[in-house]
Each structure stands twice: as C-alpha cells, then as structure tokens.
Amino acid sequence: MQDHIFVKGARAHNLKNIDLSIPRDKLVVITGLSGSGKSSLAFDTIYAEGQRRYVESLSSYARMFLGQMEKPDVDYIDGLSPAISIDQKTTSQNPRSTVGTVTEIYDYLRLLWSRTGTPHCPKCGKEIRQQTIDQIVDQVLALEEGTRIQILAPVVRGKKGMHEKVLESARKSGYVRVRVDGSIYDLSEEIQLEKNLKHDIAVVVDRLVIKPDIERRLTESCESACKLSGGLVLVDLPREGRELSFSQNYACEDCGISIEELSPRAFSFNNPYGACPVCTGLGSQLRADPALVIPNENLSILGGAIQASGWNNIAGDGISRMYFDALSKKYKFSLSTPWKKLPKNVTDVILRGTGKEKLTLHYDQPRGKGTLFQPFEGILNNIERRYKETSSDAAKGQLEECMSERPCPACQGRRLRPEVLAVTVGGKSIDEYCALSVDAAIDFLDRLELSAQKQHIARQILKEIRSPCAT
C-alpha cells in the first residue's frame, strides 16, 4: 500500500493546477486564507473522488438509489481509499432545542412513551382506561338541563391538505354541517382549504338540547361520532364557549377527564397537540419583573421610581398622572413618599391593578374635562398586554427592558400538557426521564421491566435509544 496520496492537476474552483502529496495515516490540516481553495481541495477534489470510486464499486441496482457523482476537475489522484465527509455542525440557539432533540434521541423517547406508556389522570393520578359509550353518554346527560350541545366527530386534526375526499365522504354519508378550523360550514357549499396549512375538521353529527328523553338519540349520535373519528367524541357547548372531549380509548371514571389515543406527536413540545398551551412548549414566559420596573426603591413615584415605558413620566399631566392621582386619593398615600415606605397593599395595587374595582378619574384637557369611572389595570399587567398586542420591534424592545424569563406557571418549565406528563413508563414521565443524567438514564433503561407485549414493542426502540449513548 502506498504511504502517500498523490494529487495531480487539481483545478476545482480556486485551485490552479495544484500538485501535492498527502501522507496517509496521519492527521493532515489544510490551512490558508479565505478563498484560497481549502474546501475545494478537501471536499470538491479528494472527498469527491473517493466517494465516486466507492459508488462505482457498488452494484448497478444500488447506484440507482445513490446516484452517480461527477468526476472532479483533476488529472488524477493516486493512493486514495474510499472517503467520508463529516460536516461541521454548530450548536443551536433555538429555545426549543435540547440535547435530546438535536441528537434525535427524543424522537425515540416519544415513540417509547406513546407505544408502551401507562396513562394516568392528571388530576387525581389514577390510572385511566378505555371509556365506553354508556360512560360518555352518562357524563353528557349530567350537564344542566336545557343546555344546547353539538356532537362532533373530529376526522382531521392538525393535518395539511385540502381534504376534499374527507368532506365529500361526509356529504355522501348524509351529514349537513362540518366545523373547519373553528367555523361551521354547510356541506352543500364549496369549502376551499389552503393546501399547505394544517387544518382541523369535525363533522357535526347531531345538535341536541339536554333533556331526560334524549338518551337513546344521544347514544346513537355518540356511536356514529366514534365510528367516524376512530373513538373520539367532541361535545361543543356553543353558548358557554367551551368543549368537552371524550374518548373510547382513555378516560378517568372519577374526574371525567378524557385523553386522546397516545401518539408520538403528543409528547413533542414543538407540536401544538403536545405543547403546554400557556407557554407553547418553551417552558418559560417573558413576564414583567417588579425589580426592573422599580429599580430604585428609595425614589418616590414623582421622583421617577417607576422606569417602565409609558409610566416613567408621572410628573406630567398625562393619562398616567390621572391614574396615580386617583390611586393616591382612594388609597390615601402620597406620590412623594419613597417607594419602599409605601404600604404593601398600595404597591400591590400599583403593580397588579384594582381588579374589577373602579377608580374615579378626573381629566382636564384642552378638548374638554370630565369624570371617568374605570378600574386600574396595574403596571405589570399593562406591560405584558402591550407586549402581546404590539407589532413594533422598537416598542417590544422598550418593554423587554422591564421583563425577565420566568418558568411557565402552568407546566412549571416542563413544556408539555398535563395529560401527557401523566403518562409513565417504568413509573417515570418523559420529562422526569429527560431530567436524569446520562448514566442514570441508561441505568433506568437497563432496569426497565415491561410486560411481554410491551417488551416486544419496545425492543427495537430501546436499541436505538441506547446506541448514541454507547458511542
């Protein structure tokens, strides 16, 4: 075997008829100025020729799938073995990325928890099982008499496409209405959906008013909905603006909480069906911070204690001064008193608002004067509302000066929905498993005890999870 790789007449890109020899079995570094041809030599010449020779050594059938690489612009390369290329991969700054998602281990974890997990009620912790039609009907009949409901069958959930066949099938089956992305349509009209957007489609199976004599009809409607959707029933209460979800798959008999059939996407915090609805899967929220709103408690309100955008000019005669004059009169405090000496109930009202309690506001402007009666929103609530509503990057930047990252109050930084976090494998939720160290995570898998059926399902999944850890 030759001890060198010889390159003769390399002319790819910036290379100008380069000749060189590279020692084999050595770590060789190619350096030079930007644009001098380092990548052209390493990737477009040496690697390209090595990969081309490797593909040529395969059968014609295999080459059909791999494709034929072009010969690099070089006279010849001697002493070269088949070559591989390892691309540089920088770490991601995306707040949704974790070690598990970057290494793709989390994809297999989602598969493991969805296929072998044991669901529990997120409220009482009791293991939940499949729900029968009779149980679903009993819970619907428990609603207040006179309540108007719609029985819906969710046939498409978060899938891209125009779904013409789904709509046509519902039309041919005799159904009259369908709910698409929250809006009710008549199936006799033409429904055009955006092909590249995700859609939710639910067939309106029946519309009822809760009365003692509807049990038989309600039962038939629920059975029809389950047949259409594969076991799911949605009960829409339009006047109350809420919806009840029932499943023949899993439900808690005590709490009446139902969850859908477990799927890998339900365990993804990057998917709306699994992500915490409050923080949308980030695990944290940008919230107004009292310490940044009031950086110097020795100052008074008139002296500039409040540094939040829109509230840092109390000394003037604008709207903010109008609110603070009303607050000082109602709660009997002086705007000249240092912040740290104000009573706690006063500082709480200033920061968090008066709730439904209204203030008496007096205004005297060039365009007129008068009296208003309305509650005070509170500086913290005002900052967060304006941050959500504004589309101006400059305004957001000003507001962010008084905001900081806080763990999500709903999921406590765990990113997923409560019903997903209540699914366990070996007694641990997917979030608890991800919080383990690498050694502890491997040890958990080694000690994991599953039923014979679940072992058969999990065998290949566990192998894929362990393989990156082993390397």
N, C-alpha and C positions, 0 to 999 in steps of 0.2 A: 504494500500500500504506500502511496506517495505521502510524504510528510508535509507537503505544501499544496495549496490551491492556487492555480495559476490563472490569471485573468488577462486576456489579450484583446486590446482594442475596444474597451468599454466606451460607448457613446450615448448612453441614455441621458436625456435631459441636458444638464450642465457638464456632464463628463465629456472631455475632449480627447478621445482616443487613448484612454488610460490603460497602461500595462502595470500589473503588480502581482506579487506573490504573497499569500497569506499563510502563516504556519497553521497546520492542523493541530487539534487537541490543545489549543491554547485559548485564553480569553483575549480577544483582539478588540480594541476600541478604535473606532473611526472618528476622528475629530476634524474640525475645520470651521471656517467662517460660514455664516448663514448663506445658503445658495451655492456653496462650493461643490455640492454633489454627494454629500454623505449618505442621505437616504436613497438617492438614485443608485449608488454603488451597492448598498446593503440590501435594499428591498427590490428595486426595479431591475437589478442585474443578477446578483448572486442568489438571492432567495427565489426570484422568478425562474431562473434556470433550474435550480434544484427542485422546485415544485413541478415544473414542466416535465422533468425527467421522471419524477415519481408518478405522475398521472399517466405518462406514456407506458409505464411498466404494468399498468392495470389492464384488465380485460376490456374489450370494446363495449361490453354491456355496462361496466362500471363507469367508463368515460362518458357514457351518455348522460349520467347524472351529475358528474363533476365538471364537465365542460373542458375544453381544450385551451390552455394558456398560450399566449403568443410568445414566440422566441424573443428574448431581449436583444437589444441592439449591441451586439458584441461579436468579435471574431470567433473566439472560442473560450471555454472555461474548462480547465483540466483538473482532475483530482477532487471533484465535488461530489459529496454524498447528498441524498435527499435532504431538503432543508425545511425548517418550520419557521414561522414568524410569530412572535409574541408582541402584540400591540401594547403600547403604554396605556394604562387606564388610571385616571386620576380619581380621587375620592369625590363623591357627590356632595354638594351643599344643599340639596333638596331636603326640606324638613321632613318629608315623608319617607326618606330613605333610612334604612337601618342596616346593620351588618347582615341580618338575615335576608333582607330584600336584595341587597347588592350581590350577595353570594348565591342567591336563588334558593337557599335552604328553606326560607319561609314559605315558598310555593309548595314544597313537600309537607311542611308542617300543616298548612291549611288543608291539604289533601288528607293527612292523617287524622286531624281533628274532625273533619266533616264526614269521614267514612267510618271511623271507629269511636268517635266521641259519644259520651253519655250526656244528654241534655238535662238540665235542672231548671227549676223555676227561679228566675232572677229575683223574685220577691221573697219566697219562703225557703228556697234551697232544696225543695223536694224534687226527687227525680220525676220527670214528666214522661208520659207515654202517649200513644196514639189516642185521638179523640173520636168518638162515634158520632153519627148523625144525630142520634137522640140527645146526646150531651150538648151538641151545638144548638139544637132547637130549644132545649130547656133554658140555656143561657140567653137566647134571643127573646124568649117569652117572658123572661124575668125583667125586661125593660118596662118602663112605665106605660100603662095602658093609654092608647091614643097616640103613641109615638109613631111617626111616619118613617119607614125604612125602605131601603133598596137592597135587594140581594144581588150581589155582583160575583162574577166568575173571572178572576184575573187570568187571562190567557196569554198575555205577553207582559213581561216585566223587565224593563231596562234593556231592551234589545234594539239594535239598529235595523233599519229596513222600512219598506213601505207597507209590508204585512197585508198585501191585497188578498191573499188566499185566506188569511185568518178572518178578515172582515166578510169576505164572500161566503165562507163556511157558516159564519154566524147568521148571515142573511138567509141562506138556504135552509138553515135549521129552524127558521120561523121567529127568530128574535128581532125585536123592533129597535132597540136602542143599544148604544155602546158608549162607554166612557173612555176617551182617549186623552191621556196626559191631563186628567182632571176636568175635562169638559165633556158634556153629554152631547152626543150626535145621534140623529136619526139614521138608521141603516139604509133608508131609501135615498138619502142624499149621497153625493160623491164625497168621499173623505180622502184628501190628499195628504200624505205624510212625507216628511223630509227623510230621504233615504239614508243620509249619513248621521242622523241624530238618533239617540236612544228614545224609545217610546214605551209607555205603559198603556195596555189596552185591557179593559174589563167589560165583559158582556153583561148588560143589565138583564138578569134572569126574571126578576119579579119586583113589583112595588106593592108594599103592604102597609097596613095600619095595625099596630099591636092590639089584638082583641082575643078573648078566650077561645073563639071558634076558628082560629086560623091555623091551628097546629098541623092539620093534615096538609094544607096547601103549603105552609112553611116548610114542612118536611120534604115534600116533593121538590120545592124550589132549591133547597139546600143540596139535595141529592143531584139535581141537574147541574148546579154550580160545581160540585165536586167532580162530576164526570167531565165537564168542560175543562177544568183547571188542573186536574190531577190531584184533587184532595184539598183545595183551598176554597174558602168562602169569605167574602168581604161583605159586611153589613154596614151600609152607609146610612148615617143619620143626618140628612141634609140640613134640617133646622138647627141642629146642635153643632154643626160644623165638625163632626168627628166621625171616626170609622172604627168598627170592630173587626178584628181579623181572627178567623178560626181555621183550624187545620185538622184534617183527619190523621195527620202524622204525629204531632206532639202537642200536648196541652196539659196544664196543671188543673186538676179537678178542684182544688181548694181555692185557688186565686182566680181561676178562669182565664189565665194568661196562655195564649197560643203562640207558637213559633212555627215558621215555615220549615219545610224539609231542609236539612243541613246540606249546604253546598260550599265548595271552596271559596266562592266569592263572598260568602257571609263572614269569613274570617279575615278578609282583607280590609285594612283601614284606608286603602286607596280606592275602595269601591263604595258607592253610597248605600248599598244594601248591607254592608258590614260596619261602616264607619260610624262613630259616635255622632248623632245628629247635631249636637251642640257645637263641637269643635271641628266637625267634618273630618275627623281622623288625624288631626295634628297633635292631639294630646294636650294642647295648651291654647290659651287665648290671650290676645293683646288687650289688657284691661287698664283703665285709668288708675294711676297709682297716687294715693294721697300724699306720699312722701315727695313725689315730684311736682304735684300740684301746689303743695305748701312747703317749699324747700327751706324756708327760714321762719320758724315759729315765733321768733322774737319780734317780728314785724306785725303791725296791725293790718286790717283789711284795707283801710285807706292808705296805709303806708306801703302797700304792694306785697302783702303776704301771698296773695293768690297769683301764681305765674302761668295759669292755664290760658291758652289762646282764646280770646273773646271775653275773658273775665279779669284781665290784668290792667283795666283802666277804670277802676271803681270811682276814682276821684272825679271823673267827668259827670255829665248829666244824661248819659245814655240809658239803654234798657237795663244793663247790669246794675247801675246805680239805683234805678227804680225798684228792682227786686230787693236789693240789700237794704234800702230804706224801709221797705215793707217788712222784711225779716226782722230788722232791729227793733221796730215798733212792736211787732207781735210777740217776739221772744225776749224783749227787754234787755238788749245788750248794745254796747257802743261800738261803732265801726272803728274807733280809735284805740280800742283795747288790744294789746298784743294777742296774737292767735293762741299762744299757749295758756293764756289766762281765761279764755272763754270757756264756759261750761260745756261738758261733753254733749249734752243734748243739743246745744246750739251748733257745735261743729258738725255733729251728725246730720242735722237738718241742712246745713250749708252744703255738705258734701253729697248727701244722698237724697235730699229733697223732702217735701212735706207730704208725699203720697197723694191722697185724694183731698187733703185739707187745703182750702183755698186762701190766698193772700189778698189783701186789699191794696191794689196798686194805683197810685196817683201819677198821672202824667200831665206835663205842661209843655207842649211843643208848639213851634210856630204855626203848625197846621191845625192846632186845637188842643184842648185839655179835657180831662175827664177822669173817670174811675173804672178800673177793671177788676174782676174777681176771677182768679185762676191759681192753680197750685204751682209750686216751685219744683222744677224737675230735679235739681241737685247738680252740682258741678260735675261729679264723676259720671252720672248718667248722661248729662249733656254732652260730655266729651265723647263717650262711647257711641251715642246716637249719631252725632255729627260725623264721626269717623266712618260709620257704616253707610251713611247716606251720601257723603261727598264723593265726587268722581275726580276731584282735583288732587294731583300728586303733591302740590305745594301745601294745600290745606292739610292733607294727611300727614305730611312731614312735620308741620307745626304741632298737630295734635299728638303725634307719636312721642314728642319730647316729654309729654306728661303721662306716658303709658309704659307698661312693662309686661313681660311674659308671665302668665300665671297658669298653674295646672288647671285643666278643664274641670269645672265644678261637677259636671255630670259623670265623667268617666275617670276622674282623678288621674289623668295622664295616661290611661290605659288604651285610649284610641278607639276601642270597639264598643258596639252596642251591648247593653247589659245582658240580653238574652244570649248573645254569642259568648260573652265572658263566663256564662254559667254552664257552658259545655266543657266537660272534663275528659281527659284521657289519663288513666292512672292516678286519678284524684287531683290533677292539676289542670287549670285553664291554659289556653295557649299563651296568654300574657304572662302567667306565672312561670311557664316553661322558658319563655324567651328571656326572663329576668335572671335565669340561672347562669353560672359561669360555664365555660366550655366543658371543663372536667365534670361538673355536676350534671350538665345536660346529657353527656354521653353515658354517665353512670345511671341516670334515670331511664334511658332507653334500654340499657343492659338489664335493668331490674324490672322492666315493664312486663306486667302479667295481663294477658288478654285471653278472651275465650278462643276456642279453636277456630271459629268462623272469622273472628276479627284478626287472629294471627295470620290466617291465610290472606286476608285483605291487606294487612299491614306489612307483610314480609318484604316486598319489593320497595315500598315507601321508606321503610326503616333503613334499608340498604343504601338508598340514595341520600338519606339524611346523614348517615354515618360517614359516607365516603369523603366529603370535603374535610370533615373533622379529622379523619385518619391521615390526610395528607398535610 
